[in-house]
Amino acid sequence: MSRKEALSSFIQQIHQRPVVVKLNSGVDYRGVLACLDGYMNIALEQTEEYVNGQLKNKFGDAFIRGNNVLYISTQKRRI
């Protein structure tokens, strides 16, 4: 499997699932991945903002510009 195929497969697996998006600034956004484009621009639903591990804000929807993203990780569902 090529890198492009692996990335495409990963994106399909995490679509509509809980993710953590870490920004270059160190801030984490946790929410349900609604959309991700080729520039890594991200749309999240049910979004929570964490600064230094502490919950700071809750948003319905959040849009994150791709050049601010350090990484995207899957998040285990809360019970």
mmCIF file of the N, C-alpha and C atoms, coordinates in Angstrom:
data_MODEL
# 
_entry.id   MODEL 
# 
loop_
_atom_site.group_PDB 
_atom_site.id 
_atom_site.type_symbol 
_atom_site.label_atom_id 
_atom_site.label_alt_id 
_atom_site.label_comp_id 
_atom_site.label_asym_id 
_atom_site.label_entity_id 
_atom_site.label_seq_id 
_atom_site.pdbx_PDB_ins_code 
_atom_site.Cartn_x 
_atom_site.Cartn_y 
_atom_site.Cartn_z 
_atom_site.occupancy 
_atom_site.B_iso_or_equiv 
_atom_site.pdbx_formal_charge 
_atom_site.auth_seq_id 
_atom_site.auth_comp_id 
_atom_site.auth_asym_id 
_atom_site.auth_atom_id 
_atom_site.pdbx_PDB_model_num 
ATOM 1   N N  . MET A 1 1  ? 0.846   -1.179 0.000  1.00 0.00 ? 1  MET A N  1 
ATOM 2   C CA . MET A 1 1  ? 0.000   0.000  0.000  1.00 0.00 ? 1  MET A CA 1 
ATOM 3   C C  . MET A 1 1  ? 0.892   1.243  0.000  1.00 0.00 ? 1  MET A C  1 
ATOM 4   N N  . SER A 1 2  ? 0.624   2.162  -0.902 1.00 0.00 ? 2  SER A N  1 
ATOM 5   C CA . SER A 1 2  ? 1.425   3.389  -0.984 1.00 0.00 ? 2  SER A CA 1 
ATOM 6   C C  . SER A 1 2  ? 1.048   4.338  0.160  1.00 0.00 ? 2  SER A C  1 
ATOM 7   N N  . ARG A 1 3  ? 1.864   5.358  0.366  1.00 0.00 ? 3  ARG A N  1 
ATOM 8   C CA . ARG A 1 3  ? 1.593   6.341  1.418  1.00 0.00 ? 3  ARG A CA 1 
ATOM 9   C C  . ARG A 1 3  ? 0.267   7.056  1.161  1.00 0.00 ? 3  ARG A C  1 
ATOM 10  N N  . LYS A 1 4  ? 0.019   7.372  -0.109 1.00 0.00 ? 4  LYS A N  1 
ATOM 11  C CA . LYS A 1 4  ? -1.213  8.070  -0.460 1.00 0.00 ? 4  LYS A CA 1 
ATOM 12  C C  . LYS A 1 4  ? -2.432  7.201  -0.156 1.00 0.00 ? 4  LYS A C  1 
ATOM 13  N N  . GLU A 1 5  ? -2.349  5.924  -0.482 1.00 0.00 ? 5  GLU A N  1 
ATOM 14  C CA . GLU A 1 5  ? -3.448  5.003  -0.202 1.00 0.00 ? 5  GLU A CA 1 
ATOM 15  C C  . GLU A 1 5  ? -3.637  4.824  1.309  1.00 0.00 ? 5  GLU A C  1 
ATOM 16  N N  . ALA A 1 6  ? -2.532  4.753  2.040  1.00 0.00 ? 6  ALA A N  1 
ATOM 17  C CA . ALA A 1 6  ? -2.606  4.589  3.489  1.00 0.00 ? 6  ALA A CA 1 
ATOM 18  C C  . ALA A 1 6  ? -3.251  5.814  4.136  1.00 0.00 ? 6  ALA A C  1 
ATOM 19  N N  . LEU A 1 7  ? -2.882  7.014  3.687  1.00 0.00 ? 7  LEU A N  1 
ATOM 20  C CA . LEU A 1 7  ? -3.463  8.237  4.222  1.00 0.00 ? 7  LEU A CA 1 
ATOM 21  C C  . LEU A 1 7  ? -4.955  8.309  3.909  1.00 0.00 ? 7  LEU A C  1 
ATOM 22  N N  . SER A 1 8  ? -5.315  7.967  2.685  1.00 0.00 ? 8  SER A N  1 
ATOM 23  C CA . SER A 1 8  ? -6.723  7.970  2.284  1.00 0.00 ? 8  SER A CA 1 
ATOM 24  C C  . SER A 1 8  ? -7.529  6.988  3.132  1.00 0.00 ? 8  SER A C  1 
ATOM 25  N N  . SER A 1 9  ? -6.965  5.829  3.375  1.00 0.00 ? 9  SER A N  1 
ATOM 26  C CA . SER A 1 9  ? -7.620  4.815  4.193  1.00 0.00 ? 9  SER A CA 1 
ATOM 27  C C  . SER A 1 9  ? -7.798  5.307  5.630  1.00 0.00 ? 9  SER A C  1 
ATOM 28  N N  . PHE A 1 10 ? -6.762  5.955  6.188  1.00 0.00 ? 10 PHE A N  1 
ATOM 29  C CA . PHE A 1 10 ? -6.828  6.490  7.546  1.00 0.00 ? 10 PHE A CA 1 
ATOM 30  C C  . PHE A 1 10 ? -7.933  7.542  7.650  1.00 0.00 ? 10 PHE A C  1 
ATOM 31  N N  . ILE A 1 11 ? -7.994  8.441  6.682  1.00 0.00 ? 11 ILE A N  1 
ATOM 32  C CA . ILE A 1 11 ? -9.007  9.499  6.692  1.00 0.00 ? 11 ILE A CA 1 
ATOM 33  C C  . ILE A 1 11 ? -10.409 8.905  6.642  1.00 0.00 ? 11 ILE A C  1 
ATOM 34  N N  . GLN A 1 12 ? -10.605 7.889  5.805  1.00 0.00 ? 12 GLN A N  1 
ATOM 35  C CA . GLN A 1 12 ? -11.916 7.234  5.722  1.00 0.00 ? 12 GLN A CA 1 
ATOM 36  C C  . GLN A 1 12 ? -12.281 6.575  7.047  1.00 0.00 ? 12 GLN A C  1 
ATOM 37  N N  . GLN A 1 13 ? -11.309 6.020  7.740  1.00 0.00 ? 13 GLN A N  1 
ATOM 38  C CA . GLN A 1 13 ? -11.567 5.335  9.007  1.00 0.00 ? 13 GLN A CA 1 
ATOM 39  C C  . GLN A 1 13 ? -11.953 6.307  10.120 1.00 0.00 ? 13 GLN A C  1 
ATOM 40  N N  . ILE A 1 14 ? -11.383 7.519  10.116 1.00 0.00 ? 14 ILE A N  1 
ATOM 41  C CA . ILE A 1 14 ? -11.645 8.447  11.220 1.00 0.00 ? 14 ILE A CA 1 
ATOM 42  C C  . ILE A 1 14 ? -12.780 9.424  10.927 1.00 0.00 ? 14 ILE A C  1 
ATOM 43  N N  . HIS A 1 15 ? -13.314 9.431  9.712  1.00 0.00 ? 15 HIS A N  1 
ATOM 44  C CA . HIS A 1 15 ? -14.410 10.339 9.386  1.00 0.00 ? 15 HIS A CA 1 
ATOM 45  C C  . HIS A 1 15 ? -15.624 10.030 10.259 1.00 0.00 ? 15 HIS A C  1 
ATOM 46  N N  . GLN A 1 16 ? -16.209 11.078 10.847 1.00 0.00 ? 16 GLN A N  1 
ATOM 47  C CA . GLN A 1 16 ? -17.352 10.970 11.765 1.00 0.00 ? 16 GLN A CA 1 
ATOM 48  C C  . GLN A 1 16 ? -17.012 10.235 13.063 1.00 0.00 ? 16 GLN A C  1 
ATOM 49  N N  . ARG A 1 17 ? -15.749 10.267 13.442 1.00 0.00 ? 17 ARG A N  1 
ATOM 50  C CA . ARG A 1 17 ? -15.305 9.650  14.699 1.00 0.00 ? 17 ARG A CA 1 
ATOM 51  C C  . ARG A 1 17 ? -14.599 10.700 15.558 1.00 0.00 ? 17 ARG A C  1 
ATOM 52  N N  . PRO A 1 18 ? -14.508 10.459 16.860 1.00 0.00 ? 18 PRO A N  1 
ATOM 53  C CA . PRO A 1 18 ? -13.814 11.408 17.742 1.00 0.00 ? 18 PRO A CA 1 
ATOM 54  C C  . PRO A 1 18 ? -12.315 11.464 17.426 1.00 0.00 ? 18 PRO A C  1 
ATOM 55  N N  . VAL A 1 19 ? -11.786 12.682 17.353 1.00 0.00 ? 19 VAL A N  1 
ATOM 56  C CA . VAL A 1 19 ? -10.365 12.896 17.087 1.00 0.00 ? 19 VAL A CA 1 
ATOM 57  C C  . VAL A 1 19 ? -9.813  13.981 18.009 1.00 0.00 ? 19 VAL A C  1 
ATOM 58  N N  . VAL A 1 20 ? -8.499  14.004 18.107 1.00 0.00 ? 20 VAL A N  1 
ATOM 59  C CA . VAL A 1 20 ? -7.778  15.088 18.778 1.00 0.00 ? 20 VAL A CA 1 
ATOM 60  C C  . VAL A 1 20 ? -6.940  15.774 17.708 1.00 0.00 ? 20 VAL A C  1 
ATOM 61  N N  . VAL A 1 21 ? -7.067  17.099 17.629 1.00 0.00 ? 21 VAL A N  1 
ATOM 62  C CA . VAL A 1 21 ? -6.267  17.887 16.697 1.00 0.00 ? 21 VAL A CA 1 
ATOM 63  C C  . VAL A 1 21 ? -5.341  18.757 17.529 1.00 0.00 ? 21 VAL A C  1 
ATOM 64  N N  . LYS A 1 22 ? -4.040  18.544 17.396 1.00 0.00 ? 22 LYS A N  1 
ATOM 65  C CA . LYS A 1 22 ? -3.035  19.313 18.135 1.00 0.00 ? 22 LYS A CA 1 
ATOM 66  C C  . LYS A 1 22 ? -2.524  20.410 17.217 1.00 0.00 ? 22 LYS A C  1 
ATOM 67  N N  . LEU A 1 23 ? -2.552  21.651 17.699 1.00 0.00 ? 23 LEU A N  1 
ATOM 68  C CA . LEU A 1 23 ? -2.062  22.777 16.924 1.00 0.00 ? 23 LEU A CA 1 
ATOM 69  C C  . LEU A 1 23 ? -0.604  23.065 17.226 1.00 0.00 ? 23 LEU A C  1 
ATOM 70  N N  . ASN A 1 24 ? 0.041   23.802 16.347 1.00 0.00 ? 24 ASN A N  1 
ATOM 71  C CA . ASN A 1 24 ? 1.437   24.204 16.549 1.00 0.00 ? 24 ASN A CA 1 
ATOM 72  C C  . ASN A 1 24 ? 1.615   24.989 17.846 1.00 0.00 ? 24 ASN A C  1 
ATOM 73  N N  . SER A 1 25 ? 0.572   25.685 18.285 1.00 0.00 ? 25 SER A N  1 
ATOM 74  C CA . SER A 1 25 ? 0.619   26.490 19.507 1.00 0.00 ? 25 SER A CA 1 
ATOM 75  C C  . SER A 1 25 ? 0.547   25.640 20.772 1.00 0.00 ? 25 SER A C  1 
ATOM 76  N N  . GLY A 1 26 ? 0.226   24.350 20.628 1.00 0.00 ? 26 GLY A N  1 
ATOM 77  C CA . GLY A 1 26 ? 0.109   23.467 21.779 1.00 0.00 ? 26 GLY A CA 1 
ATOM 78  C C  . GLY A 1 26 ? -1.326  23.249 22.237 1.00 0.00 ? 26 GLY A C  1 
ATOM 79  N N  . VAL A 1 27 ? -2.272  23.984 21.678 1.00 0.00 ? 27 VAL A N  1 
ATOM 80  C CA . VAL A 1 27 ? -3.683  23.841 22.031 1.00 0.00 ? 27 VAL A CA 1 
ATOM 81  C C  . VAL A 1 27 ? -4.250  22.585 21.363 1.00 0.00 ? 27 VAL A C  1 
ATOM 82  N N  . ASP A 1 28 ? -5.095  21.855 22.098 1.00 0.00 ? 28 ASP A N  1 
ATOM 83  C CA . ASP A 1 28 ? -5.766  20.662 21.576 1.00 0.00 ? 28 ASP A CA 1 
ATOM 84  C C  . ASP A 1 28 ? -7.231  20.969 21.339 1.00 0.00 ? 28 ASP A C  1 
ATOM 85  N N  . TYR A 1 29 ? -7.754  20.463 20.230 1.00 0.00 ? 29 TYR A N  1 
ATOM 86  C CA . TYR A 1 29 ? -9.186  20.500 19.970 1.00 0.00 ? 29 TYR A CA 1 
ATOM 87  C C  . TYR A 1 29 ? -9.650  19.064 19.844 1.00 0.00 ? 29 TYR A C  1 
ATOM 88  N N  . ARG A 1 30 ? -10.708 18.735 20.581 1.00 0.00 ? 30 ARG A N  1 
ATOM 89  C CA . ARG A 1 30 ? -11.258 17.383 20.560 1.00 0.00 ? 30 ARG A CA 1 
ATOM 90  C C  . ARG A 1 30 ? -12.700 17.464 20.091 1.00 0.00 ? 30 ARG A C  1 
ATOM 91  N N  . GLY A 1 31 ? -13.029 16.634 19.125 1.00 0.00 ? 31 GLY A N  1 
ATOM 92  C CA . GLY A 1 31 ? -14.385 16.628 18.598 1.00 0.00 ? 31 GLY A CA 1 
ATOM 93  C C  . GLY A 1 31 ? -14.557 15.544 17.557 1.00 0.00 ? 31 GLY A C  1 
ATOM 94  N N  . VAL A 1 32 ? -15.693 15.571 16.901 1.00 0.00 ? 32 VAL A N  1 
ATOM 95  C CA . VAL A 1 32 ? -16.020 14.591 15.871 1.00 0.00 ? 32 VAL A CA 1 
ATOM 96  C C  . VAL A 1 32 ? -15.613 15.167 14.517 1.00 0.00 ? 32 VAL A C  1 
ATOM 97  N N  . LEU A 1 33 ? -14.792 14.423 13.778 1.00 0.00 ? 33 LEU A N  1 
ATOM 98  C CA . LEU A 1 33 ? -14.305 14.887 12.483 1.00 0.00 ? 33 LEU A CA 1 
ATOM 99  C C  . LEU A 1 33 ? -15.441 14.903 11.469 1.00 0.00 ? 33 LEU A C  1 
ATOM 100 N N  . ALA A 1 34 ? -15.773 16.111 10.997 1.00 0.00 ? 34 ALA A N  1 
ATOM 101 C CA . ALA A 1 34 ? -16.839 16.255 10.004 1.00 0.00 ? 34 ALA A CA 1 
ATOM 102 C C  . ALA A 1 34 ? -16.268 16.307 8.598  1.00 0.00 ? 34 ALA A C  1 
ATOM 103 N N  . CYS A 1 35 ? -15.094 16.935 8.441  1.00 0.00 ? 35 CYS A N  1 
ATOM 104 C CA . CYS A 1 35 ? -14.531 17.125 7.102  1.00 0.00 ? 35 CYS A CA 1 
ATOM 105 C C  . CYS A 1 35 ? -13.031 17.381 7.209  1.00 0.00 ? 35 CYS A C  1 
ATOM 106 N N  . LEU A 1 36 ? -12.306 16.904 6.222  1.00 0.00 ? 36 LEU A N  1 
ATOM 107 C CA . LEU A 1 36 ? -10.860 17.114 6.133  1.00 0.00 ? 36 LEU A CA 1 
ATOM 108 C C  . LEU A 1 36 ? -10.513 17.211 4.659  1.00 0.00 ? 36 LEU A C  1 
ATOM 109 N N  . ASP A 1 37 ? -9.815  18.280 4.269  1.00 0.00 ? 37 ASP A N  1 
ATOM 110 C CA . ASP A 1 37 ? -9.474  18.423 2.853  1.00 0.00 ? 37 ASP A CA 1 
ATOM 111 C C  . ASP A 1 37 ? -7.984  18.190 2.617  1.00 0.00 ? 37 ASP A C  1 
ATOM 112 N N  . GLY A 1 38 ? -7.549  18.347 1.380  1.00 0.00 ? 38 GLY A N  1 
ATOM 113 C CA . GLY A 1 38 ? -6.173  18.092 0.990  1.00 0.00 ? 38 GLY A CA 1 
ATOM 114 C C  . GLY A 1 38 ? -5.150  19.033 1.603  1.00 0.00 ? 38 GLY A C  1 
ATOM 115 N N  . TYR A 1 39 ? -5.610  20.173 2.110  1.00 0.00 ? 39 TYR A N  1 
ATOM 116 C CA . TYR A 1 39 ? -4.716  21.131 2.770  1.00 0.00 ? 39 TYR A CA 1 
ATOM 117 C C  . TYR A 1 39 ? -4.716  20.941 4.274  1.00 0.00 ? 39 TYR A C  1 
ATOM 118 N N  . MET A 1 40 ? -5.384  19.901 4.746  1.00 0.00 ? 40 MET A N  1 
ATOM 119 C CA . MET A 1 40 ? -5.546  19.566 6.158  1.00 0.00 ? 40 MET A CA 1 
ATOM 120 C C  . MET A 1 40 ? -6.400  20.584 6.897  1.00 0.00 ? 40 MET A C  1 
ATOM 121 N N  . ASN A 1 41 ? -7.237  21.336 6.168  1.00 0.00 ? 41 ASN A N  1 
ATOM 122 C CA . ASN A 1 41 ? -8.254  22.151 6.820  1.00 0.00 ? 41 ASN A CA 1 
ATOM 123 C C  . ASN A 1 41 ? -9.266  21.186 7.418  1.00 0.00 ? 41 ASN A C  1 
ATOM 124 N N  . ILE A 1 42 ? -9.692  21.473 8.641  1.00 0.00 ? 42 ILE A N  1 
ATOM 125 C CA . ILE A 1 42 ? -10.493 20.513 9.395  1.00 0.00 ? 42 ILE A CA 1 
ATOM 126 C C  . ILE A 1 42 ? -11.777 21.166 9.882  1.00 0.00 ? 42 ILE A C  1 
ATOM 127 N N  . ALA A 1 43 ? -12.878 20.449 9.783  1.00 0.00 ? 43 ALA A N  1 
ATOM 128 C CA . ALA A 1 43 ? -14.145 20.843 10.391 1.00 0.00 ? 43 ALA A CA 1 
ATOM 129 C C  . ALA A 1 43 ? -14.469 19.809 11.468 1.00 0.00 ? 43 ALA A C  1 
ATOM 130 N N  . LEU A 1 44 ? -14.711 20.301 12.681 1.00 0.00 ? 44 LEU A N  1 
ATOM 131 C CA . LEU A 1 44 ? -15.060 19.439 13.801 1.00 0.00 ? 44 LEU A CA 1 
ATOM 132 C C  . LEU A 1 44 ? -16.448 19.797 14.316 1.00 0.00 ? 44 LEU A C  1 
ATOM 133 N N  . GLU A 1 45 ? -17.145 18.816 14.839 1.00 0.00 ? 45 GLU A N  1 
ATOM 134 C CA . GLU A 1 45 ? -18.424 19.005 15.518 1.00 0.00 ? 45 GLU A CA 1 
ATOM 135 C C  . GLU A 1 45 ? -18.239 18.630 16.980 1.00 0.00 ? 45 GLU A C  1 
ATOM 136 N N  . GLN A 1 46 ? -19.094 19.161 17.854 1.00 0.00 ? 46 GLN A N  1 
ATOM 137 C CA . GLN A 1 46 ? -19.035 18.864 19.299 1.00 0.00 ? 46 GLN A CA 1 
ATOM 138 C C  . GLN A 1 46 ? -17.624 19.102 19.830 1.00 0.00 ? 46 GLN A C  1 
ATOM 139 N N  . THR A 1 47 ? -17.079 20.267 19.527 1.00 0.00 ? 47 THR A N  1 
ATOM 140 C CA . THR A 1 47 ? -15.673 20.564 19.767 1.00 0.00 ? 47 THR A CA 1 
ATOM 141 C C  . THR A 1 47 ? -15.414 21.094 21.173 1.00 0.00 ? 47 THR A C  1 
ATOM 142 N N  . GLU A 1 48 ? -14.323 20.621 21.761 1.00 0.00 ? 48 GLU A N  1 
ATOM 143 C CA . GLU A 1 48 ? -13.838 21.117 23.043 1.00 0.00 ? 48 GLU A CA 1 
ATOM 144 C C  . GLU A 1 48 ? -12.406 21.601 22.859 1.00 0.00 ? 48 GLU A C  1 
ATOM 145 N N  . GLU A 1 49 ? -12.082 22.736 23.474 1.00 0.00 ? 49 GLU A N  1 
ATOM 146 C CA . GLU A 1 49 ? -10.734 23.314 23.393 1.00 0.00 ? 49 GLU A CA 1 
ATOM 147 C C  . GLU A 1 49 ? -10.018 23.083 24.719 1.00 0.00 ? 49 GLU A C  1 
ATOM 148 N N  . TYR A 1 50 ? -8.820  22.506 24.643 1.00 0.00 ? 50 TYR A N  1 
ATOM 149 C CA . TYR A 1 50 ? -8.016  22.245 25.828 1.00 0.00 ? 50 TYR A CA 1 
ATOM 150 C C  . TYR A 1 50 ? -6.703  23.009 25.733 1.00 0.00 ? 50 TYR A C  1 
ATOM 151 N N  . VAL A 1 51 ? -6.391  23.759 26.801 1.00 0.00 ? 51 VAL A N  1 
ATOM 152 C CA . VAL A 1 51 ? -5.125  24.479 26.894 1.00 0.00 ? 51 VAL A CA 1 
ATOM 153 C C  . VAL A 1 51 ? -4.396  23.936 28.114 1.00 0.00 ? 51 VAL A C  1 
ATOM 154 N N  . ASN A 1 52 ? -3.188  23.444 27.918 1.00 0.00 ? 52 ASN A N  1 
ATOM 155 C CA . ASN A 1 52 ? -2.407  22.821 28.991 1.00 0.00 ? 52 ASN A CA 1 
ATOM 156 C C  . ASN A 1 52 ? -3.203  21.722 29.704 1.00 0.00 ? 52 ASN A C  1 
ATOM 157 N N  . GLY A 1 53 ? -3.967  20.961 28.923 1.00 0.00 ? 53 GLY A N  1 
ATOM 158 C CA . GLY A 1 53 ? -4.723  19.839 29.464 1.00 0.00 ? 53 GLY A CA 1 
ATOM 159 C C  . GLY A 1 53 ? -6.016  20.216 30.163 1.00 0.00 ? 53 GLY A C  1 
ATOM 160 N N  . GLN A 1 54 ? -6.336  21.508 30.250 1.00 0.00 ? 54 GLN A N  1 
ATOM 161 C CA . GLN A 1 54 ? -7.531  21.980 30.930 1.00 0.00 ? 54 GLN A CA 1 
ATOM 162 C C  . GLN A 1 54 ? -8.582  22.411 29.912 1.00 0.00 ? 54 GLN A C  1 
ATOM 163 N N  . LEU A 1 55 ? -9.814  21.978 30.104 1.00 0.00 ? 55 LEU A N  1 
ATOM 164 C CA . LEU A 1 55 ? -10.911 22.379 29.228 1.00 0.00 ? 55 LEU A CA 1 
ATOM 165 C C  . LEU A 1 55 ? -11.141 23.875 29.362 1.00 0.00 ? 55 LEU A C  1 
ATOM 166 N N  . LYS A 1 56 ? -11.097 24.603 28.232 1.00 0.00 ? 56 LYS A N  1 
ATOM 167 C CA . LYS A 1 56 ? -11.282 26.059 28.245 1.00 0.00 ? 56 LYS A CA 1 
ATOM 168 C C  . LYS A 1 56 ? -12.594 26.490 27.605 1.00 0.00 ? 56 LYS A C  1 
ATOM 169 N N  . ASN A 1 57 ? -12.996 25.858 26.500 1.00 0.00 ? 57 ASN A N  1 
ATOM 170 C CA . ASN A 1 57 ? -14.205 26.240 25.787 1.00 0.00 ? 57 ASN A CA 1 
ATOM 171 C C  . ASN A 1 57 ? -14.861 25.029 25.157 1.00 0.00 ? 57 ASN A C  1 
ATOM 172 N N  . LYS A 1 58 ? -16.169 25.161 24.913 1.00 0.00 ? 58 LYS A N  1 
ATOM 173 C CA . LYS A 1 58 ? -16.908 24.171 24.142 1.00 0.00 ? 58 LYS A CA 1 
ATOM 174 C C  . LYS A 1 58 ? -17.568 24.898 22.980 1.00 0.00 ? 58 LYS A C  1 
ATOM 175 N N  . PHE A 1 59 ? -17.471 24.307 21.789 1.00 0.00 ? 59 PHE A N  1 
ATOM 176 C CA . PHE A 1 59 ? -18.041 24.874 20.583 1.00 0.00 ? 59 PHE A CA 1 
ATOM 177 C C  . PHE A 1 59 ? -18.911 23.826 19.909 1.00 0.00 ? 59 PHE A C  1 
ATOM 178 N N  . GLY A 1 60 ? -19.935 24.266 19.227 1.00 0.00 ? 60 GLY A N  1 
ATOM 179 C CA . GLY A 1 60 ? -20.728 23.328 18.427 1.00 0.00 ? 60 GLY A CA 1 
ATOM 180 C C  . GLY A 1 60 ? -19.909 22.853 17.248 1.00 0.00 ? 60 GLY A C  1 
ATOM 181 N N  . ASP A 1 61 ? -19.492 23.798 16.413 1.00 0.00 ? 61 ASP A N  1 
ATOM 182 C CA . ASP A 1 61 ? -18.669 23.500 15.239 1.00 0.00 ? 61 ASP A CA 1 
ATOM 183 C C  . ASP A 1 61 ? -17.401 24.338 15.294 1.00 0.00 ? 61 ASP A C  1 
ATOM 184 N N  . ALA A 1 62 ? -16.321 23.786 14.791 1.00 0.00 ? 62 ALA A N  1 
ATOM 185 C CA . ALA A 1 62 ? -15.058 24.525 14.724 1.00 0.00 ? 62 ALA A CA 1 
ATOM 186 C C  . ALA A 1 62 ? -14.383 24.221 13.388 1.00 0.00 ? 62 ALA A C  1 
ATOM 187 N N  . PHE A 1 63 ? -13.774 25.247 12.833 1.00 0.00 ? 63 PHE A N  1 
ATOM 188 C CA . PHE A 1 63 ? -13.034 25.112 11.587 1.00 0.00 ? 63 PHE A CA 1 
ATOM 189 C C  . PHE A 1 63 ? -11.594 25.491 11.855 1.00 0.00 ? 63 PHE A C  1 
ATOM 190 N N  . ILE A 1 64 ? -10.670 24.604 11.509 1.00 0.00 ? 64 ILE A N  1 
ATOM 191 C CA . ILE A 1 64 ? -9.255  24.805 11.797 1.00 0.00 ? 64 ILE A CA 1 
ATOM 192 C C  . ILE A 1 64 ? -8.485  24.838 10.490 1.00 0.00 ? 64 ILE A C  1 
ATOM 193 N N  . ARG A 1 65 ? -7.713  25.893 10.312 1.00 0.00 ? 65 ARG A N  1 
ATOM 194 C CA . ARG A 1 65 ? -6.911  26.022 9.099  1.00 0.00 ? 65 ARG A CA 1 
ATOM 195 C C  . ARG A 1 65 ? -5.736  25.052 9.150  1.00 0.00 ? 65 ARG A C  1 
ATOM 196 N N  . GLY A 1 66 ? -5.504  24.367 8.064  1.00 0.00 ? 66 GLY A N  1 
ATOM 197 C CA . GLY A 1 66 ? -4.525  23.288 8.004  1.00 0.00 ? 66 GLY A CA 1 
ATOM 198 C C  . GLY A 1 66 ? -3.104  23.662 8.362  1.00 0.00 ? 66 GLY A C  1 
ATOM 199 N N  . ASN A 1 67 ? -2.678  24.905 8.079  1.00 0.00 ? 67 ASN A N  1 
ATOM 200 C CA . ASN A 1 67 ? -1.288  25.260 8.371  1.00 0.00 ? 67 ASN A CA 1 
ATOM 201 C C  . ASN A 1 67 ? -1.021  25.415 9.867  1.00 0.00 ? 67 ASN A C  1 
ATOM 202 N N  . ASN A 1 68 ? -2.060  25.374 10.697 1.00 0.00 ? 68 ASN A N  1 
ATOM 203 C CA . ASN A 1 68 ? -1.900  25.436 12.154 1.00 0.00 ? 68 ASN A CA 1 
ATOM 204 C C  . ASN A 1 68 ? -1.828  24.059 12.802 1.00 0.00 ? 68 ASN A C  1 
ATOM 205 N N  . VAL A 1 69 ? -2.084  23.003 12.020 1.00 0.00 ? 69 VAL A N  1 
ATOM 206 C CA . VAL A 1 69 ? -2.212  21.650 12.565 1.00 0.00 ? 69 VAL A CA 1 
ATOM 207 C C  . VAL A 1 69 ? -0.859  20.961 12.671 1.00 0.00 ? 69 VAL A C  1 
ATOM 208 N N  . LEU A 1 70 ? -0.555  20.473 13.872 1.00 0.00 ? 70 LEU A N  1 
ATOM 209 C CA . LEU A 1 70 ? 0.647   19.679 14.094 1.00 0.00 ? 70 LEU A CA 1 
ATOM 210 C C  . LEU A 1 70 ? 0.350   18.209 13.786 1.00 0.00 ? 70 LEU A C  1 
ATOM 211 N N  . TYR A 1 71 ? -0.781  17.695 14.332 1.00 0.00 ? 71 TYR A N  1 
ATOM 212 C CA . TYR A 1 71 ? -1.180  16.323 14.017 1.00 0.00 ? 71 TYR A CA 1 
ATOM 213 C C  . TYR A 1 71 ? -2.653  16.101 14.325 1.00 0.00 ? 71 TYR A C  1 
ATOM 214 N N  . ILE A 1 72 ? -3.182  15.028 13.766 1.00 0.00 ? 72 ILE A N  1 
ATOM 215 C CA . ILE A 1 72 ? -4.535  14.553 14.054 1.00 0.00 ? 72 ILE A CA 1 
ATOM 216 C C  . ILE A 1 72 ? -4.398  13.135 14.592 1.00 0.00 ? 72 ILE A C  1 
ATOM 217 N N  . SER A 1 73 ? -5.101  12.867 15.681 1.00 0.00 ? 73 SER A N  1 
ATOM 218 C CA . SER A 1 73 ? -5.040  11.551 16.302 1.00 0.00 ? 73 SER A CA 1 
ATOM 219 C C  . SER A 1 73 ? -6.452  11.070 16.604 1.00 0.00 ? 73 SER A C  1 
ATOM 220 N N  . THR A 1 74 ? -6.644  9.764  16.612 1.00 0.00 ? 74 THR A N  1 
ATOM 221 C CA . THR A 1 74 ? -7.949  9.230  17.006 1.00 0.00 ? 74 THR A CA 1 
ATOM 222 C C  . THR A 1 74 ? -8.099  9.364  18.509 1.00 0.00 ? 74 THR A C  1 
ATOM 223 N N  . GLN A 1 75 ? -9.351  9.438  18.938 1.00 0.00 ? 75 GLN A N  1 
ATOM 224 C CA . GLN A 1 75 ? -9.664  9.589  20.346 1.00 0.00 ? 75 GLN A CA 1 
ATOM 225 C C  . GLN A 1 75 ? -10.648 8.512  20.727 1.00 0.00 ? 75 GLN A C  1 
ATOM 226 N N  . LYS A 1 76 ? -10.425 7.851  21.830 1.00 0.00 ? 76 LYS A N  1 
ATOM 227 C CA . LYS A 1 76 ? -11.367 6.834  22.276 1.00 0.00 ? 76 LYS A CA 1 
ATOM 228 C C  . LYS A 1 76 ? -12.656 7.511  22.706 1.00 0.00 ? 76 LYS A C  1 
ATOM 229 N N  . ARG A 1 77 ? -13.768 6.853  22.398 1.00 0.00 ? 77 ARG A N  1 
ATOM 230 C CA . ARG A 1 77 ? -15.087 7.392  22.764 1.00 0.00 ? 77 ARG A CA 1 
ATOM 231 C C  . ARG A 1 77 ? -15.238 7.405  24.282 1.00 0.00 ? 77 ARG A C  1 
ATOM 232 N N  . ARG A 1 78 ? -15.883 8.461  24.748 1.00 0.00 ? 78 ARG A N  1 
ATOM 233 C CA . ARG A 1 78 ? -16.196 8.546  26.170 1.00 0.00 ? 78 ARG A CA 1 
ATOM 234 C C  . ARG A 1 78 ? -17.486 7.794  26.440 1.00 0.00 ? 78 ARG A C  1 
ATOM 235 N N  . ILE A 1 79 ? -17.542 7.177  27.589 1.00 0.00 ? 79 ILE A N  1 
ATOM 236 C CA . ILE A 1 79 ? -18.745 6.412  27.965 1.00 0.00 ? 79 ILE A CA 1 
ATOM 237 C C  . ILE A 1 79 ? -19.609 7.259  28.888 1.00 0.00 ? 79 ILE A C  1 
# 
